[in-house]
Amino acid sequence: MSLENMRTGLDLFDYVMSFGGQPGGMNDDFATTVKAAIRKEYWDLLQKHRWWWAIPQRPATLSIVATQGVTVSTVVGATLTLSNVIATSQADKKIMLDANLVAYRIIAHTANTAVLTLDADWAESQTSGRATIYQDEYALSTDVLKPWGPFRSRTDANYIIDLIPYVEFENRFGWGRTTVGQNISHGTLYAAQQDPATGRMQGVIRFNAVSDRRFILECPYTRFHDLDFTGGVNDWPLVPEPDRWVVAEMALWTLWRNKDNKLADSAFIKANKKIEDMEVQHLSIETRAGLFARQNHSVAAR
């Protein structure tokens, strides 16, 4: 198969199987290894840069939750009781007494009840009074392979929230998240949670402040996309057709490298040169200056 004819994941699979030095069927052990190598190199390529062809037309969105003022009646151990019930569950949010601003995570709360279960026994001297429930961590959608930022508010085009590396974020803002109002200025990829339905990992964004009103943020992102190797409508890589063969060459490099095959170097050189050409061809059209988060979460300028 020629390089120009590789259009689907199945085409990539057939090419790698043909040149991989160990032909087999679609479902044997080697075929499974080949598919894994193709998927790895495909996903690595997608998130290597902010490729325009891997960015969905619709941006990722986050609905920022407004802070909520409440009154704490009692705290015993990790059980906190409010003076009034709350209609919706507050699980995974945080609460702090306004008197000391020490945050505790709410790990369980049943809707229409006043009892919250905290992540640790209460250690503060104040055990009642006015308090604030807030949310400063938000899970991204499972189809977000990599957010690029910045986040922008839909209600204010000039309101921009930059994504910065985690270490820089912690050095600048520490652990306290007590600023209330529309003062969110920075966010960071902080953690991940697994979607129980799909098994996909969801990135969690932490912001440096919280808001006293609801609003929606949006940002560009590289979309997660899988290949099913059927040659069907769901098997088209998110890469321009003339460039798709580079995924196969990178997969061959992975396979040959793992076997200490001397052909690995030639495959890598061929693929790396193609990626350099793609960078010139596809990234040069970006003209807006600014910062973006690299794959290793460091900040770079464009």
C-alpha positions as MATLAB code, in Angstrom:
seq = 'MSLENMRTGLDLFDYVMSFGGQPGGMNDDFATTVKAAIRKEYWDLLQKHRWWWAIPQRPATLSIVATQGVTVSTVVGATLTLSNVIATSQADKKIMLDANLVAYRIIAHTANTAVLTLDADWAESQTSGRATIYQDEYALSTDVLKPWGPFRSRTDANYIIDLIPYVEFENRFGWGRTTVGQNISHGTLYAAQQDPATGRMQGVIRFNAVSDRRFILECPYTRFHDLDFTGGVNDWPLVPEPDRWVVAEMALWTLWRNKDNKLADSAFIKANKKIEDMEVQHLSIETRAGLFARQNHSVAAR';
ca = [
       0.000    0.000    0.000;
       1.353    3.438   -0.923;
       1.605    6.224    1.603;
      -0.949    8.313   -0.275;
      -3.618    5.606    0.029;
      -3.672    5.490    3.821;
      -6.995    7.091    4.707;
      -8.466    5.098    7.600;
      -7.229    3.401   10.736;
      -7.599    0.106    8.920;
      -5.266    1.358    6.174;
      -2.695    2.328    8.805;
      -3.068   -1.097   10.412;
      -2.593   -2.942    7.106;
       0.518   -0.895    6.315;
       2.133   -1.520    9.699;
       1.249   -5.221    9.577;
       2.813   -5.504    6.118;
       6.083   -3.829    7.068;
       6.242   -4.886   10.690;
       8.054   -8.089    9.881;
       5.511  -10.355   11.526;
       2.349  -10.744    9.415;
      -0.725  -12.128   11.118;
      -4.473  -11.890   11.357;
      -6.691   -9.092   12.581;
      -7.088  -10.509   16.075;
      -3.865  -12.310   16.999;
      -1.386  -11.079   19.602;
       0.749   -9.178   17.111;
      -2.306   -7.427   15.660;
      -3.256   -6.294   19.160;
       0.263   -4.924   19.643;
       0.103   -3.103   16.309;
      -3.248   -1.497   17.139;
      -1.914   -0.351   20.503;
       1.156    1.187   18.853;
      -0.969    3.022   16.281;
      -3.310    4.367   18.950;
      -0.375    5.556   21.071;
       1.320    7.401   18.235;
      -1.982    8.804   16.992;
      -2.883   10.280   20.393;
       0.672   11.557   20.899;
       0.496   13.344   17.558;
      -2.919   14.870   18.305;
      -1.741   16.516   21.511;
       1.738   17.451   20.330;
       0.581   20.880   19.135;
      -2.546   22.945   18.835;
      -3.253   21.498   15.386;
      -6.198   23.313   13.831;
      -7.481   20.048   12.367;
      -7.814   18.414   15.794;
      -9.679   21.329   17.422;
     -13.491   20.928   17.449;
     -15.625   23.772   16.188;
     -17.459   23.838   19.504;
     -15.173   24.727   22.429;
     -15.118   22.956   25.764;
     -17.369   24.647   28.315;
     -17.371   24.921   32.085;
     -20.323   26.306   34.028;
     -18.873   28.218   36.966;
     -20.977   27.753   40.088;
     -21.749   30.752   42.291;
     -20.760   30.669   45.943;
     -23.508   29.917   48.433;
     -23.838   31.471   51.879;
     -25.054   29.112   54.617;
     -25.167   28.909   58.397;
     -23.453   26.082   60.267;
     -25.308   24.895   63.363;
     -22.919   22.227   64.633;
     -19.860   20.257   63.661;
     -19.077   16.905   65.283;
     -16.106   15.025   63.888;
     -16.552   14.968   60.118;
     -20.322   15.601   60.290;
     -21.422   19.179   59.718;
     -25.042   20.256   60.141;
     -26.479   23.375   58.538;
     -29.387   25.419   59.855;
     -31.367   24.784   56.654;
     -31.587   22.020   54.087;
     -30.086   22.436   50.599;
     -32.151   21.203   47.665;
     -29.253   19.955   45.524;
     -26.314   17.780   46.525;
     -23.177   19.702   47.502;
     -20.848   16.690   47.239;
     -17.375   17.485   45.825;
     -17.659   21.163   46.723;
     -15.875   22.873   49.616;
     -17.046   24.706   52.709;
     -15.328   27.185   55.021;
     -16.454   29.192   58.005;
     -16.248   32.881   57.215;
     -14.560   33.396   60.606;
     -11.459   31.360   59.778;
     -11.528   30.662   55.999;
     -10.237   27.083   56.460;
     -11.585   24.928   53.646;
     -12.941   21.386   54.006;
     -14.077   19.172   51.171;
     -17.639   17.882   51.181;
     -17.423   14.199   50.304;
     -21.114   13.361   50.762;
     -24.410   15.223   50.924;
     -27.910   14.001   50.151;
     -30.172   16.509   48.410;
     -32.872   18.096   50.580;
     -30.917   17.460   53.779;
     -28.833   19.692   56.049;
     -26.076   17.200   56.923;
     -22.719   17.310   55.154;
     -19.933   14.718   55.473;
     -16.476   16.258   55.367;
     -13.191   14.763   54.214;
     -11.615   15.082   57.691;
     -12.622   15.608   61.293;
     -13.196   19.264   62.128;
     -10.070   20.754   63.726;
     -11.076   24.416   64.090;
     -12.073   26.126   67.341;
     -15.159   27.707   65.763;
     -17.903   25.131   65.248;
     -20.810   27.316   64.108;
     -21.630   30.516   62.286;
     -21.808   31.874   58.760;
     -20.049   29.827   56.115;
     -19.505   29.692   52.360;
     -19.927   26.683   50.085;
     -17.995   27.010   46.856;
     -16.433   25.105   43.949;
     -12.972   25.810   42.561;
     -12.310   22.475   40.805;
     -14.117   21.398   37.647;
     -13.872   18.205   35.609;
     -13.487   18.593   31.868;
     -15.549   16.536   29.451;
     -14.279   13.029   28.653;
     -13.700   14.004   25.010;
     -11.074   16.607   26.009;
      -7.694   15.083   25.225;
      -5.908   18.343   25.981;
      -7.213   21.851   26.800;
      -5.253   24.702   25.289;
      -6.670   27.801   26.867;
      -7.100   30.503   27.592;
     -10.581   30.224   29.031;
     -12.922   33.032   28.060;
     -16.186   34.136   29.614;
     -19.174   34.116   27.297;
     -20.634   37.153   29.054;
     -17.467   39.265   28.825;
     -15.245   38.864   25.777;
     -12.359   40.607   27.552;
     -12.449   38.327   30.587;
      -9.617   35.819   30.035;
      -8.383   33.091   32.396;
      -4.926   31.725   31.593;
      -3.877   28.114   32.080;
      -0.486   27.854   33.751;
       1.702   24.954   34.970;
       0.789   23.421   38.309;
       4.023   24.338   40.119;
       3.740   27.970   39.040;
       0.087   27.979   40.089;
       0.874   26.680   43.585;
       3.797   29.074   44.004;
       1.628   32.040   43.089;
      -1.637   31.159   44.795;
      -0.893   28.487   47.401;
      -3.681   26.317   48.740;
      -6.067   29.077   49.789;
      -9.042   29.716   47.525;
     -10.828   32.420   49.494;
     -11.146   35.236   46.971;
     -14.816   35.759   46.148;
     -16.153   37.696   43.176;
     -15.252   37.703   39.490;
     -11.554   37.516   40.290;
     -10.677   34.206   38.657;
      -7.556   34.909   36.654;
      -5.668   31.605   36.400;
      -6.286   27.885   36.266;
      -4.158   24.759   36.132;
      -4.513   21.105   35.195;
      -4.629   19.852   38.738;
      -5.788   16.234   38.770;
      -7.972   13.703   36.984;
     -11.031   11.625   37.663;
     -12.257    8.561   35.813;
     -15.620    8.439   34.125;
     -17.242    5.268   35.510;
     -19.271    4.715   32.330;
     -16.452    4.952   29.781;
     -13.265    4.451   31.793;
     -11.878    7.633   30.234;
      -9.879    9.991   32.405;
     -11.253   13.492   32.845;
      -8.849   16.316   33.543;
      -9.697   18.489   36.539;
      -9.073   22.228   36.340;
      -8.415   24.144   39.558;
      -8.987   27.906   39.589;
      -7.322   30.450   41.834;
     -10.539   32.084   43.009;
     -14.296   31.582   43.161;
     -17.205   33.617   41.888;
     -20.291   35.041   43.553;
     -22.267   34.594   40.329;
     -22.792   31.935   37.703;
     -21.207   32.231   34.287;
     -19.877   30.029   31.489;
     -16.272   29.617   30.404;
     -15.117   28.119   27.149;
     -11.749   27.175   25.691;
     -10.346   25.392   22.630;
      -9.193   21.821   23.084;
      -7.810   18.842   21.235;
     -10.549   16.241   20.982;
      -9.998   12.666   22.042;
     -10.638   10.354   19.100;
     -10.206    6.602   18.846;
      -9.713    4.371   15.811;
     -11.732    1.157   15.536;
      -9.761   -0.287   12.565;
     -12.917   -1.182   10.644;
     -12.433    1.220    7.743;
     -15.873    2.661    8.505;
     -17.156    6.157    9.265;
     -15.670    6.154   12.784;
     -12.231    5.134   11.558;
     -11.068    8.400    9.984;
      -8.066    9.905   11.810;
      -8.270   13.574   12.794;
      -5.257   14.316   10.594;
      -5.246   15.774    7.052;
      -5.279   12.903    4.589;
      -1.853   13.594    2.994;
      -0.255   13.508    6.461;
      -1.895   10.411    7.956;
       0.863    8.027    7.005;
       3.124    9.589    9.624;
       1.114    7.741   12.310;
       1.998    4.423   10.659;
       5.693    5.300   10.475;
       5.755    6.282   14.143;
       4.009    3.018   15.012;
       6.659    1.109   13.055;
       9.331    2.991   14.977;
       7.735    1.903   18.260;
       7.465   -1.736   17.172;
      10.988   -1.946   15.739;
      12.508   -0.101   18.674;
      10.966   -2.602   21.078;
      12.549   -5.400   19.040;
      15.951   -3.675   18.759;
      15.470   -3.683   15.000;
      17.949   -1.456   13.171;
      15.103   -0.207   10.950;
      13.733    1.759   13.908;
      16.071    4.694   13.293;
      15.063    5.053    9.654;
      11.362    5.013   10.537;
      11.903    7.662   13.205;
      13.897    9.929   10.888;
      11.266    9.607    8.183;
       8.391   10.330   10.571;
      10.170   13.129   12.406;
      10.957   14.920    9.151;
       7.300   14.647    8.177;
       6.182   16.098   11.521;
       8.594   19.001   11.059;
       7.035   19.640    7.655;
       3.569   19.492    9.223;
       4.623   22.038   11.846;
       5.708   24.452    9.126;
       2.606   23.826    7.050;
      -0.063   23.859    9.742;
       1.254   25.947   12.629;
       2.508   28.920   10.660;
      -1.054   30.097   10.027;
      -1.414   31.066   13.700;
      -0.884   34.797   14.080;
      -2.205   35.759   17.520;
       0.569   36.242   20.062;
       0.074   34.721   23.479;
       0.884   31.872   25.818;
      -0.215   28.259   25.636;
       0.324   25.118   27.706;
       2.689   22.555   26.241;
       2.195   18.791   26.568;
       4.409   18.770   29.668;
       2.307   21.599   31.156;
       5.033   24.189   30.680;
       4.179   27.554   29.169;
       5.367   28.647   25.750;
       4.751   31.681   23.543;
       3.284   31.744   20.084;
];
